[in-house]
Amino acid sequence: MKEVTIYTDGACSGNPGPGGWGAVLLYGDHRREMSGAEDVTTNNRMELTAAVMAMKALKEPCNIKLHSDSAYLVNCFKQGWYKNWIKNGWKNSKKQPVENKDLWQELLALMNIHKVDFVKVKGHADNELNNRCDELATGAIRR
């Protein structure tokens, strides 16, 4: 399988409010930048949407190293939160419905296609590609 590196970020002006997402996909010498926006959303939805849209852009199963500054996204998979959500009928530890269930389910379906390693990066720091994703996400809001 091809080795693909993905950086993602989500942004929101107000929470909820207008939001945007950005992604940078890297494969060999190839680089693709993507972004999009929604009128009324949350920061967490944009973080998840960035990952979904980036993975959906791949034309074949890949080994992905996905970098995100979202603890919400990374910890879900690193700590296996989704396993209990599924076991508990998509209820969280407080017996409340899991927020963004639609996007989590889409991510899980994509992870049945791709092998994904999630990497937590520090947001708004000196990571060039994370900063670029932030620019793409905030730029999409303004469009």
Sequence and secondary structure as in RCSB ss.txt:
>XXXX:A:sequence
MKEVTIYTDGACSGNPGPGGWGAVLLYGDHRREMSGAEDVTTNNRMELTAAVMAMKALKEPCNIKLHSDSAYLVN
CFKQGWYKNWIKNGWKNSKKQPVENKDLWQELLALMNIHKVDFVKVKGHADNELNNRCDELATGAIRR
>XXXX:A:secstr
 EEEEEEEEEEESSSSEEEEEEEEEEETTEEEEEEEEEEEE HHHHHHHHHHHHHHT SS EEEEEEES HHHHH
HHHTTHHHHHHHTTSB TTS B TTHHHHHHHHHHHTTSEEEEEE  TTSS HHHHHHHHHHHHHHH 
